[in-house]
Amino acid sequence: MVEVDAGQKVIETGPYAVVRHPMYLGTILMFLATPLALGSFWAVFAFLPLPALIILRIRNEEEVLVRELPGYAEYRQKTRYRLVPGVW
């Protein structure tokens, strides 16, 4: 569920100046490193659906934010990449 709270503001500094969803990027990197940390090839299979699920979540989240969060549409114009700088 994506909600916009009263008085919520767009953050445009720090990692949010580079990508619009840095927390999701960190989540993907953490889960990508987990099989290596566990020393388990089989753990890779647990990771495989995660990027697709996060991409679906980002698309839904951005629809809500554009509609309900003042300034988000302008932020999207300034910070072009959603998840991976230079890619998407």
C-alpha positions as CSV (number, residue, x, y, z in Angstrom):
1,M,0.0,0.0,0.0
2,V,1.3,3.4,-1.0
3,E,0.1,6.4,1.0
4,V,1.0,10.1,1.0
5,D,0.8,11.7,4.4
6,A,-0.4,15.3,5.0
7,G,2.6,17.6,4.8
8,Q,4.8,15.1,3.2
9,K,7.5,16.6,1.0
10,V,9.7,15.5,-1.8
11,I,13.3,14.9,-0.8
12,E,15.8,15.8,-3.6
13,T,19.1,15.6,-1.8
14,G,21.6,12.9,-1.0
15,P,20.9,9.6,-2.8
16,Y,17.6,10.9,-3.9
17,A,19.4,13.3,-6.2
18,V,20.8,10.3,-8.1
19,V,17.9,7.9,-8.2
20,R,14.3,8.2,-7.2
21,H,14.2,4.9,-5.2
22,P,17.6,4.4,-3.5
23,M,16.1,2.1,-0.8
24,Y,14.9,-0.4,-3.4
25,L,18.3,-0.4,-5.0
26,G,19.9,-1.1,-1.6
27,T,17.4,-3.9,-1.1
28,I,18.2,-5.5,-4.4
29,L,22.0,-5.3,-3.7
30,M,21.5,-6.8,-0.2
31,F,19.6,-9.7,-1.6
32,L,22.1,-10.2,-4.4
33,A,24.9,-10.4,-1.9
34,T,23.0,-12.9,0.3
35,P,23.8,-16.0,-1.7
36,L,27.5,-15.1,-1.7
37,A,27.4,-14.5,2.1
38,L,25.6,-17.8,2.7
39,G,27.9,-19.6,0.3
40,S,24.8,-21.1,-1.3
41,F,24.1,-21.4,-5.0
42,W,20.5,-22.3,-4.2
43,A,19.9,-19.0,-2.4
44,V,20.1,-17.3,-5.8
45,F,16.7,-18.8,-6.7
46,A,15.1,-16.9,-3.7
47,F,16.5,-13.7,-5.2
48,L,15.4,-14.1,-8.8
49,P,11.8,-12.8,-8.5
50,L,12.8,-9.8,-6.3
51,P,13.8,-7.3,-9.0
52,A,10.6,-7.9,-11.0
53,L,8.5,-7.4,-7.8
54,I,10.3,-4.2,-7.0
55,I,9.9,-2.9,-10.5
56,L,6.1,-3.5,-10.3
57,R,6.1,-1.8,-6.9
58,I,8.0,1.3,-8.2
59,R,5.6,1.7,-11.1
60,N,2.6,1.6,-8.8
61,E,4.3,3.9,-6.3
62,E,5.1,6.5,-8.9
63,E,1.6,6.6,-10.1
64,V,0.4,7.4,-6.6
65,L,3.1,9.9,-5.9
66,V,2.5,11.9,-9.2
67,R,-1.1,12.1,-8.4
68,E,-1.0,12.8,-4.7
69,L,2.4,14.3,-3.7
70,P,2.9,18.0,-4.7
71,G,6.2,18.5,-6.5
72,Y,6.8,14.8,-7.4
73,A,6.2,15.3,-11.1
74,E,8.8,18.1,-11.2
75,Y,11.2,15.9,-9.2
76,R,10.8,13.1,-11.8
77,Q,12.0,15.6,-14.5
78,K,15.1,16.5,-12.5
79,T,16.0,13.0,-11.3
80,R,15.5,10.9,-14.4
81,Y,16.5,7.5,-13.2
82,R,14.3,5.4,-10.9
83,L,16.6,2.6,-9.7
84,V,19.9,2.3,-11.6
85,P,21.8,5.5,-12.6
86,G,22.2,5.6,-16.4
87,V,19.9,2.6,-16.9
88,W,16.4,2.9,-15.5
